[in-house]
Amino acid sequence: MNNLKLYGFELSGHSHRASVFLSLLGLKAKIIQVDLASGEHKQADFLAKNSFGQVPVLEDNGQFIADSNAILLYLATTYDPSRQWYPESPQQQAEIQRFLSTAAGPVAFGPARARIKHVFNHELDLVQAHQVSEQILTALNAHLAKRDWLAAKHATIADVANYSYIAHAPEGGIDLNLYPNVQAWLNRFEQLPGFVAMPKTYVALQTKL
Ligand SMILES: N[C@@H](CCC(=O)N[C@@H](CS)C(=O)NCC(=O)O)C(=O)O
């Protein structure tokens, strides 16, 4: 019996990345919502869990793991004996790392930022976020033309890391219809046993995205 807790925020794609992976692995975890609006993540109690003051943070038997991609790596190497999600071959690991960097780079600075601007109205450059989004979605659409998954012949943590913010890109005013191979990949991901969706924001609901 594990003792997993996930500190997150329900509209955070980074948090969803961690919670959907827990579910895909069939792991039960206590989900603890951190009140970002009131600044709970900048209080001493939370900073003791993650000095960067960001969600998500995973707690496993009193040990804290911060950063969504670090959480994916930790869960895959600790709780997936089959090593489907993070295979042992150095070549496959390098390919997965390439897409973890994609998630932390252009996906974070493109679709995720555009959504933050639309949904939370933060001071961000929407034009730049849309340019970055177009570049990375065009590249991913080409990458997925002849393959089902980003980094292997099956789903890996590379797919988990990139799914949430790309699936919710329309909430940032991005038209995914322009990227049919990306859409097919999102649909494939949503069919995985254990998949759970991130709630749509009021922006998505207003525009029926
Ligand atoms: N590199 C981090 C980024 C996490 C992140 O940006 N979290 C946001 C919510 S989506 C957050 O906590 N923002 C509050 C802040 O930065 O003050 C990860 O992958 O976990």
The ligand as a Gaussian input file, in Angstrom:
#p B3LYP/6-31G(d) Opt

LIG

0 1
 N        8.544000      23.357000     -14.213000
 C        7.405000      23.277000     -13.340000
 C        6.411000      24.358000     -13.690000
 C        5.183000      24.308000     -12.783000
 C        4.310000      25.530000     -12.895000
 O        4.536000      26.426000     -13.726000
 N        3.278000      25.557000     -12.054000
 C        2.386000      26.669000     -12.020000
 C        0.939000      26.205000     -12.144000
 S        0.663000      25.525000     -13.748000
 C        2.531000      27.378000     -10.698000
 O        2.642000      26.774000      -9.654000
 N        2.522000      28.705000     -10.770000
 C        2.632000      29.545000      -9.629000
 C        3.897000      30.333000      -9.625000
 O        4.801000      30.086000     -10.456000
 O        3.988000      31.220000      -8.786000
 C        6.761000      21.887000     -13.464000
 O        6.897000      21.267000     -14.519000
 O        6.151000      21.408000     -12.491000

